Amino acid sequence: MSTLQEIDLSYLCTIKINTMATKKTIAIIGATGNEGSAIAKSLAKGPYRLLLMGNNAEKLQILHNNISTGILPAELEIIDCPKEACWEADIIIFAIPYSAEAEIAPVISQYATGKVVIDIMAGDALSSQKELQALLPNSKVVKVYNISFSIATEDKIISTAIEGSDEEALQSAAEVLKAADLM
């Protein structure tokens, strides 16, 4: 009569697990405006994959070329559809005027579910975090106040305050703003 015997062979091989960190993907909606292009240039220096989306294809290509020919070329892509940009993104940055938020938000709403949406249009006093949150009820909206960009001189005037109701989203927004040297 034979019996089954278990033999521990775990010492024969070692399994290596790849723990390499992956880059967060950030979609910048409105990348061709002053705020959008300035934050894209700043974030290109960080550990991010950037998806640039804007209305002006020529300006997007110029921005892409300017960033990709820099000292540390970033991983970036031009996207012409806000749905696609938001679907691929971990974090979405709105660099669009208040009037465009109400137009874009319903288009991206299902693709932005559960994602952090950072509104950087600080000069737009009409927009508030609560209004954008109402337009994107399943997203984690963070509003950034008191950022001013001068594209001609590449100056940044910073006295940043952020508003949001989700603690993790506020932390993610703060990390992105710090990486862009805006906090």
N, C-alpha and C positions, 0 to 999 in steps of 0.2 A: 504494500500500500504506500503510495507516494503522497506527500503533502506539498502544498504550495508555500514557497518561502519568498518573502519580500526582501529585495536587496537594494540598499540605498546607493545609487550611482551618481548622486548630485555632485560629488567631488570631481567627477570626470570632466565637466565642462562648466564654463562660466558664461552666463548670459549678460551681455552688455546692453544697457538701455540707453538710448539716445535722449539726453536731457537738454538738448540744445533749445534755447528759447526761440520762439517764433516772433517775428515782427508783427506789431499791431498794424492793422490797415486803417488808414484815416481817409475818408472821403471829404473833400473840400468842395462844397456846393457854392459856386460863386467865386471860383479861383481866379477869374480874370479881373476882378475889382481890386481896388487898393488894399483892402483888408485881406481878401482871399489870397492875393499873390504874395503879400508880405508874410502872412502866416505860413504859406506853402514854402517859401524860401527859408524861413526860420526852422520849420519842422524837417526840412530836407537834411539838416545836419544831424538829426536824431535817429533813433532806431525804429523808423517807421517806413511802411510802404504807403505811398501817397497816391490817391486817385483824384485827379484834377478834373472838375466838371464846371463848365461855364458856357455862356451864350456865344462867345466870340472865339471861333475856331482858330483864327490867326493869332490872337493874343494867347490862347492856350498853348499853341505850338511854340511861340516865343518864350513863354514862361517855362515850358518843358525843356527847351534848348538851354536856357539860362541856368536852370538847376542842374541838368544832366552834364553840363560841361564844367561844373564847379570842381573844386579841389577834391571833395568827397562826393562823387555822384550818388545820388539817392536812387532808391527803387521807386519809380513813379510811372504812372500811366495816365493817358488822357482818356476820359470816359465821356461819351456824348449823351448818355441817358441817366437821369437822376435815379431811376429805379435800380439800374445795374450797379451804379456807384454805391448806393446804400445797401444793396443786397450783399456786396462783397466786403463792406466796411465793418470794422469793429466799433469805430467811433465816427460820427458824422459831424462835420463842422458846417454850420450855416453862416456864410459870409454874403448874405443877400439882404436887400432892403425889406423892410417890414411888409410892404405891399406885395412882394413876391412870396413871402412865407405862407400866406393863405392860399396861394396858387400851388406851390410846391408840396406843402405838407400832405394834402390828401393823396397826391401822386405817390409819395414815398412811404406813407403810413404803414402799410403791411410789411414793407422791407426794412423798416426801422424799429420793428417790434423788439423790445427788450434791449435796445442799443442806446448808448449815450449820444445825445444830440447837443452840441455846444453851439450856442448862438453868440457870435462875436461882434455883431453889429451894434457896438456900444453907442455910437453916435445917434442911433435911432431911438429917440425917447418914447415913441409910440409903442414899441414892442416890449412886452414883459415876459418873464419866464412862465407865468401862469397862462397867458394867452397862447403861447406856443405849445405848452403842455396840453392844453385843451385840444389843439389841432393834432397833436401826436400823443393820444392818451396812453398808448402802450409803450412809449419810449421814456427814457430818463433824461429830461430836458434840463440843461444848465445854461443860464444866461450870464454872460460876461459883461461887466460894466467898466467904463473908464479906460478903454484902450483907444489910442489915436495913432494912426499910421500916416507918415508922409512918404509916399512912394518915391518922390523925386530925390529926397535926401536919405531915404531909408532910416529915418528917425522913428523911434517909438516913444510915445509918451505913455507912461505906465503908472497907474494907480488902480490896480485891478481889484474888483470885488466880484464875487460869483454868487449866484442864487440858484437854488434847486432844492428838491424835496427828497432826493435819494442820496444817502451818504456815500455809497460806492461811486455814484456818478460824479459827485462833487470831488471826490478823491481823484478819479480818472481825469476830470477836467483840469484839476490843479497840476497833475503830472504833465499833461499835454502843454499847458500854459508855461510851466517851468522849462520844459524842453524847448519851447519857442522863445525862451528868455522874456516872457511877459509877466512873470510873477516872481 
